[in-house]
Amino acid sequence: MTTPTTQAPASRAGAPTDAGLRRGVMSGPELAAQAIANIAPSAVIAFTAAGIYIGAGNGTMLSFVLATIVILSVGYCVAVFAKRHASAGSLYTYVAKGLGPFGAYLAGIALLVGCWGIAAGSLGGAVSYMNQFLVLMGVPAEGLGWSMALAIVLGGLATLFTIRGIRLSARVSLVLELVSVTIILILLVLALVWAGPNAWDPAQFSLEGVPFQGVAAGMVLGILGFVGFSSADALGREAKNPYTAIPRAIMWSAVTVGILYVFAAYTQIAILGEDLATAASPLEAIATQIGMPTWFAPILTFGVGASFFAVVVAPLNVVGRIIYVMGKEGVVAERFGRTHDRHLTPHRVLLVAGPAAIVLDLVLLAMGADPMEIVVWVDTYGTYGYMVAYALVAIACVVYTRREGMRNGLVWVCAVVAVVSMAYVFFANVWPVPAWPLNVIPYLFLATMIAALAWYLHLAKRRPEVLANIGNTETDALEGVG
């Protein structure tokens, strides 16, 4: 096991004392909760299968299977690093081991874009579904004022949970996702029981007549349904036995969610058939078709809303820890490299990232955007970041294992699958050119990366010593009382 030798800049003589992150408090299930909450499987199940079915038809399950294989390929590359290095820096730290400071910096910025974008976009989903839940409960929660108030309250709660402690935020995410997934699984199982013998749909297991171009396009949507699956890797200091617990959490969360997606896709097609392509809300359509009581509608709506809220909380945890490490290394202001004296969380970062997500949603709502449009637009922006970060960590894994003299035949296979798939996903999101405003989002992402590159060049010119620190802050090099 690699022993880190580089000490973070914040621990040098004269540097302010840092309370540090809390050491060894996260159990395996809590790490898995962080990973699964970042994926938000319930929110994906609610919409993605229908989107894939339009193009892939009975090949929808195959799209999800292929997407799961791609994500497991990325996960294997991440796990190779996680077994030997524990850090709060996530992929930012891992990529440094293979591609050096510049590659690590690009991966770190891309991952920050991904995590923050998904958090801000999912806040719109939480607003939409909690708004619907209140209406179903008889509260007149319609109109712009209610949406903006919900954005402030839900975004504020998410920020509060992440600041109060990693265990609190992880447990909130775990409970919300368990409730959400349980509600949906109950509905899907009851639907299969209701269908009786008709629940068996052999056409979904036959490739006859399946449009493979549609399956490939559906795989893109399937991959997007996994973004954030590796987020447990940012909890290197806070995890118990991180060198084994984190790789397991990453791989098993991907496998579990992949199985859940395949089952949900099969059931939705078996019950709704061709109506799935036109259903505005497939889960509500299933509930109506099988005659669920009226009181189930608000429960289902709350479940999906809870999933969206969980995916606001989980990515903010990752944002906080990556910028915390960057603060340690001098990449950003040193004050961001210190934690709260009592809660031992990177509160300064979270007090910027959380409110920034709220402000973005408020601005878009004020401009007339529907909350679910915010999900699509801002999540798409974040997805570009994840794709770049995943491709970089796969390339870095090949370089790293070769340099370390490790057997890397499987690494090569996984890296090729990951990089080619990420490139295809990126291309599929920009061509054919999508409608406004999705057509400008790639350029917004590119502008973000160019601005970040300008800061890197500034550091290289004015503070070249910082570059040597990038990606070298591992768990055992962090000081603090935590």
C-alpha positions in Angstrom: 0.0 0.0 0.0 1.4 3.4 -1.0 2.5 5.6 1.8 2.1 9.3 1.0 5.2 11.4 1.5 4.1 14.9 0.4 2.8 17.1 3.1 0.1 19.6 2.4 1.0 23.3 2.3 -1.4 24.2 5.1 0.6 22.2 7.5 3.8 24.2 7.1 5.1 26.3 9.9 3.1 29.5 10.4 0.0 28.2 8.6 -3.3 28.5 10.5 -4.4 25.5 12.5 -6.9 23.3 10.7 -9.4 21.2 12.7 -9.3 18.7 9.8 -11.9 16.3 8.6 -13.3 13.7 10.9 -11.2 10.5 10.7 -12.7 7.0 10.3 -16.4 7.6 11.0 -18.0 6.4 7.8 -19.1 2.8 7.7 -19.5 0.8 4.5 -23.3 1.3 4.2 -22.8 5.0 4.7 -20.2 5.2 2.0 -22.6 3.3 -0.3 -25.3 5.8 0.6 -23.1 8.6 -0.5 -22.5 6.9 -3.8 -26.1 5.9 -4.5 -27.5 9.2 -3.3 -25.2 11.0 -5.8 -26.7 8.8 -8.6 -30.4 9.4 -7.5 -31.7 6.1 -9.0 -35.3 6.9 -8.2 -35.2 10.1 -10.2 -33.6 8.3 -13.1 -36.1 5.5 -13.0 -39.0 8.0 -13.1 -38.0 9.3 -16.5 -35.0 7.7 -18.2 -36.5 4.3 -19.3 -39.2 6.2 -21.2 -36.6 8.4 -23.0 -34.6 5.3 -24.0 -37.7 3.3 -25.1 -38.5 6.0 -27.7 -35.4 5.0 -29.7 -34.5 1.6 -28.5 -37.9 -0.1 -28.0 -37.5 -3.6 -26.6 -33.7 -3.0 -26.5 -34.1 -0.6 -23.5 -32.8 -3.2 -21.1 -29.8 -3.8 -23.3 -29.1 -0.1 -23.2 -29.0 -0.2 -19.4 -26.8 -3.3 -19.4 -24.3 -1.7 -21.7 -24.3 1.5 -19.6 -23.7 -0.5 -16.5 -20.7 -2.2 -18.2 -19.3 1.1 -19.2 -19.7 2.5 -15.7 -18.1 -0.6 -14.1 -15.1 0.0 -16.4 -14.7 3.5 -15.1 -15.3 2.2 -11.6 -12.6 -0.4 -11.9 -10.1 2.3 -12.9 -11.1 4.4 -9.9 -10.9 1.4 -7.6 -7.3 0.7 -8.7 -6.4 4.1 -7.3 -8.7 3.8 -4.2 -7.1 0.6 -3.1 -3.7 2.4 -2.8 -4.5 6.0 -2.1 -7.0 7.6 0.3 -7.8 11.3 0.0 -10.5 13.9 0.2 -9.5 14.9 -3.3 -11.4 12.2 -5.2 -10.5 11.9 -8.9 -8.4 15.1 -8.6 -5.9 13.3 -6.4 -6.0 10.0 -8.4 -5.4 11.6 -11.8 -2.3 13.3 -10.4 -0.7 9.9 -9.9 -0.8 9.2 -13.6 -1.0 12.5 -15.5 0.7 14.9 -13.1 -0.4 18.3 -11.9 -2.0 19.6 -15.2 -4.1 16.4 -15.7 -5.1 16.5 -12.0 -6.1 20.1 -12.2 -8.3 19.5 -15.3 -9.9 16.5 -13.7 -10.5 18.4 -10.5 -12.2 21.3 -12.2 -14.2 19.0 -14.4 -15.4 17.1 -11.4 -16.3 20.3 -9.6 -18.4 21.3 -12.6 -20.0 17.9 -12.6 -20.8 17.8 -8.8 -22.0 21.3 -8.5 -24.0 21.2 -11.7 -25.8 18.0 -10.7 -26.5 19.5 -7.2 -27.9 22.7 -8.7 -29.9 21.0 -11.3 -31.3 18.4 -8.9 -32.5 21.2 -6.7 -34.9 22.1 -9.5 -36.2 18.5 -9.4 -36.7 18.6 -5.7 -38.6 21.9 -6.0 -40.8 20.5 -8.7 -41.8 17.3 -6.9 -42.1 18.8 -3.5 -44.4 21.5 -5.0 -46.5 18.7 -6.5 -46.5 16.9 -3.2 -47.8 19.9 -1.3 -50.6 20.4 -3.9 -51.6 16.8 -3.6 -51.8 17.3 0.1 -54.2 20.2 -0.3 -51.7 23.0 0.1 -52.1 25.7 -2.6 -48.4 25.7 -3.4 -48.6 26.8 -7.0 -46.9 29.8 -8.6 -43.4 31.3 -8.8 -43.4 32.5 -5.2 -43.8 28.9 -3.9 -41.2 27.5 -6.2 -38.6 30.2 -5.2 -39.4 29.6 -1.5 -39.0 25.9 -1.9 -35.6 26.4 -3.7 -34.4 28.5 -0.7 -35.7 26.1 1.9 -34.5 22.9 0.3 -31.2 24.3 -0.9 -30.7 25.8 2.6 -31.4 22.4 4.3 -29.0 20.6 1.9 -26.3 23.1 2.7 -27.0 22.8 6.5 -26.8 19.0 6.4 -23.5 19.0 4.7 -22.0 21.5 7.1 -23.3 19.8 10.2 -21.4 16.6 9.5 -20.6 14.0 6.9 -22.4 11.3 8.9 -25.6 13.4 9.2 -25.6 14.2 5.5 -24.9 10.6 4.5 -27.6 9.2 6.8 -30.1 11.8 5.5 -29.2 10.7 2.0 -29.4 7.0 2.9 -32.9 7.3 4.5 -34.3 9.4 1.7 -33.0 7.0 -1.0 -34.2 3.9 0.9 -37.6 5.4 1.3 -37.7 6.5 -2.4 -36.4 3.2 -3.8 -38.7 1.2 -1.5 -41.8 3.1 -2.7 -40.9 2.6 -6.3 -40.0 -1.1 -5.9 -43.3 -1.7 -4.1 -45.2 -0.2 -7.1 -43.2 -2.1 -9.7 -43.6 -5.5 -7.9 -47.3 -4.9 -7.4 -47.6 -4.1 -11.1 -46.0 -7.4 -12.0 -48.3 -9.2 -9.6 -51.3 -7.4 -11.1 -50.3 -8.3 -14.6 -50.1 -12.0 -13.7 -49.0 -14.2 -16.7 -48.8 -11.2 -18.9 -45.9 -10.0 -16.7 -43.6 -12.3 -18.7 -42.5 -10.3 -21.8 -40.1 -12.5 -23.9 -39.8 -9.9 -26.6 -37.6 -7.9 -24.3 -35.0 -10.7 -24.3 -35.0 -11.1 -28.0 -32.8 -8.9 -30.2 -35.0 -9.4 -33.2 -36.1 -6.0 -34.7 -34.2 -4.1 -32.0 -32.7 -0.9 -33.5 -29.1 -1.0 -32.5 -28.6 2.7 -33.2 -31.4 3.4 -30.8 -29.8 1.1 -28.3 -26.5 3.0 -28.6 -28.3 6.3 -28.2 -30.1 4.8 -25.2 -26.8 3.8 -23.7 -25.9 7.4 -23.6 -28.9 8.2 -21.4 -28.2 5.2 -19.3 -24.6 6.3 -18.7 -25.9 9.7 -17.6 -28.1 7.9 -15.1 -24.9 6.8 -13.2 -23.0 10.1 -13.0 -21.6 10.6 -9.5 -21.4 6.9 -8.7 -17.8 7.2 -7.5 -18.4 10.0 -5.0 -17.4 7.9 -2.0 -13.8 8.3 -3.2 -13.9 11.8 -1.7 -14.3 10.4 1.8 -10.8 8.9 2.2 -10.1 10.4 5.6 -13.6 10.0 6.9 -14.1 6.4 5.9 -13.3 3.4 8.1 -10.7 1.2 6.4 -10.8 3.4 3.2 -8.5 1.2 1.1 -11.1 -1.6 1.0 -14.4 0.1 1.9 -14.3 2.8 -0.8 -13.5 0.5 -3.7 -16.3 -1.8 -2.6 -18.8 1.1 -2.2 -18.0 2.3 -5.7 -18.3 -1.0 -7.5 -21.2 -2.4 -5.6 -23.2 0.8 -5.8 -22.8 0.7 -9.6 -23.8 -3.0 -9.8 -26.8 -2.5 -7.5 -28.1 0.5 -9.3 -27.5 -1.2 -12.7 -29.7 -4.2 -11.6 -32.4 -1.8 -10.3 -32.4 0.1 -13.7 -32.8 -3.1 -15.7 -35.6 -4.4 -13.5 -37.4 -1.0 -13.6 -37.1 -0.8 -17.4 -38.4 -4.3 -17.9 -41.4 -3.7 -15.6 -42.3 -0.4 -17.2 -42.2 -1.9 -20.7 -44.1 -5.0 -19.6 -46.9 -3.0 -18.0 -47.2 0.0 -20.3 -46.0 -1.4 -23.6 -45.9 1.2 -26.3 -47.7 3.7 -24.1 -44.4 4.1 -22.3 -43.1 6.3 -25.1 -45.9 8.9 -24.6 -46.3 8.7 -20.8 -45.6 12.0 -19.2 -44.9 10.2 -15.9 -44.5 6.5 -16.3 -44.7 5.6 -12.6 -47.9 7.6 -12.2 -49.3 5.9 -15.3 -48.5 2.4 -13.8 -50.1 3.4 -10.5 -53.2 4.5 -12.3 -53.3 1.4 -14.6 -53.1 -1.1 -11.8 -55.6 0.8 -9.7 -53.5 2.0 -6.8 -55.5 4.0 -4.2 -55.5 7.8 -4.5 -53.4 8.1 -1.3 -50.5 6.5 -3.1 -50.0 9.4 -5.5 -48.6 11.8 -2.9 -46.4 9.0 -1.4 -44.9 8.3 -4.9 -44.4 12.0 -5.6 -42.7 12.5 -2.2 -40.4 9.5 -2.9 -39.1 11.0 -6.2 -38.7 14.4 -4.6 -36.8 12.9 -1.8 -34.4 11.3 -4.3 -33.8 14.6 -6.0 -33.1 16.2 -2.6 -30.6 13.5 -1.7 -28.7 14.2 -4.9 -28.4 17.9 -3.9 -26.8 16.9 -0.6 -24.4 14.2 -1.9 -22.5 16.2 -4.6 -22.1 19.1 -2.3 -20.1 16.9 0.0 -17.7 16.1 -2.8 -17.4 19.8 -3.9 -16.5 20.7 -0.3 -13.8 18.1 0.0 -12.2 18.7 -3.4 -11.9 22.5 -2.9 -10.8 21.8 0.7 -7.8 19.8 -0.7 -7.2 22.5 -3.3 -7.0 25.0 -0.5 -4.5 22.8 1.3 -2.3 22.8 -1.8 -2.5 26.5 -2.6 -4.6 26.1 -5.8 -7.4 28.2 -4.2 -7.4 30.6 -1.3 -5.9 29.0 1.9 -9.0 29.8 3.9 -10.9 27.1 2.0 -8.4 24.5 3.2 -9.7 24.7 6.8 -12.7 23.0 8.4 -15.2 24.0 11.0 -13.8 23.7 14.5 -16.7 21.6 15.8 -18.4 20.0 12.8 -15.1 19.2 11.0 -16.5 19.9 7.6 -15.3 22.3 4.9 -17.9 24.9 5.8 -16.4 27.8 4.0 -16.6 26.0 0.7 -20.2 24.8 1.4 -21.3 28.2 2.3 -20.4 29.3 -1.2 -21.4 26.2 -3.2 -24.8 25.7 -1.6 -26.0 29.3 -1.9 -24.6 29.5 -5.4 -26.8 26.6 -6.4 -29.8 28.3 -4.8 -29.1 31.6 -6.6 -28.8 29.9 -10.0 -32.1 28.2 -9.6 -33.8 31.4 -8.4 -32.5 33.3 -11.4 -33.7 30.6 -13.8 -37.1 30.5 -12.1 -37.4 34.3 -12.3 -36.6 34.0 -16.0 -39.6 31.8 -16.5 -38.0 28.3 -16.5 -39.9 25.4 -15.2 -38.2 23.6 -12.4 -37.8 20.4 -14.5 -36.2 22.4 -17.3 -33.6 23.5 -14.7 -32.9 19.8 -14.1 -32.3 19.1 -17.8 -30.3 22.3 -18.5 -28.0 22.4 -15.4 -27.6 18.6 -15.1 -26.4 18.6 -18.7 -23.8 21.2 -17.9 -22.6 19.1 -15.0 -22.6 15.9 -17.0 -19.9 17.3 -19.4 -17.7 17.7 -16.4 -18.2 14.1 -15.3 -17.4 12.8 -18.7 -14.1 14.6 -18.9 -13.2 13.6 -15.3 -14.0 9.9 -16.0 -12.0 9.8 -19.2 -9.0 11.4 -17.5 -9.0 9.0 -14.6 -9.2 6.0 -17.0 -6.1 7.3 -19.0 -4.3 8.1 -15.7 -4.9 4.6 -14.5 -3.1 3.1 -17.5 -0.1 5.4 -17.1 0.0 4.8 -13.3 -0.2 1.0 -13.4 2.5 0.9 -16.1 4.8 3.2 -14.2 4.2 1.1 -11.0 4.9 -2.2 -12.7 1.4 -3.5 -12.0 -0.4 -6.0 -14.1 -2.7 -3.9 -16.2 -4.3 -6.0 -18.9 -7.8 -5.5 -17.5 -7.0 -1.8 -16.8 -6.3 -1.3 -20.5 -9.6 -3.0 -21.5 -11.6 -0.9 -19.0 -9.8 2.3 -19.9 -10.4 1.9 -23.6 -14.1 1.1 -22.9 -14.4 4.1 -20.6 -12.6 6.7 -22.8 -14.3 5.6 -26.0 -17.7 5.6 -24.3 -17.2 9.0 -22.7 -16.1 10.5 -26.0 -19.3 9.0 -27.6 -21.5 10.3 -24.8 -19.9 13.8 -25.3 -20.4 13.7 -29.0 -24.0 12.4 -28.8 -24.8 15.4 -26.6 -23.6 18.0 -29.1 -24.5 16.3 -32.5 -27.0 16.6 -33.9 -27.1 20.1 -32.5 -29.8 20.1 -29.8 -32.4 22.9 -29.5 -32.0 26.0 -27.5 -30.7 26.3 -24.8 -29.1 22.9 -24.8 -27.1 23.9 -27.9 -25.2 26.6 -25.9 -24.4 24.5 -22.8 -21.3 22.8 -24.3 -19.9 26.3 -24.9 -20.7 27.3 -21.3 -18.8 24.3 -20.2 -15.9 25.0 -22.5 -15.8 28.6 -21.3 -15.6 27.3 -17.7 -12.7 25.1 -18.5 -10.9 27.9 -20.4 -11.3 30.2 -17.4 -9.9 27.5 -15.1 -7.0 27.0 -17.5 -6.3 30.7 -17.3 -6.0 30.4 -13.5 -3.7 27.4 -13.9 -1.4 29.5 -16.1 -1.5 32.3 -13.6 -0.4 29.9 -10.9 2.4 28.5 -13.1 3.7 32.0 -13.7 3.3 33.6 -10.3 3.4 30.6 -7.9 5.1 27.7 -9.7 5.7 25.9 -6.3 2.0 25.3 -6.1 2.0 23.0 -9.1 4.2 20.5 -7.3 1.6 20.2 -4.6 -1.3 19.5 -6.9 -2.9 16.1 -6.1 -0.4 15.1 -3.4 -2.6 15.6 -0.3 -3.6 12.2 1.0 -5.3 11.2 4.1 -2.2 10.5 6.2 -0.7 13.9 5.2 -3.7 15.9 6.6 -3.2 17.5 10.0 -6.0 18.3 12.3 -7.7 17.0 15.5 -10.4 15.1 13.5 
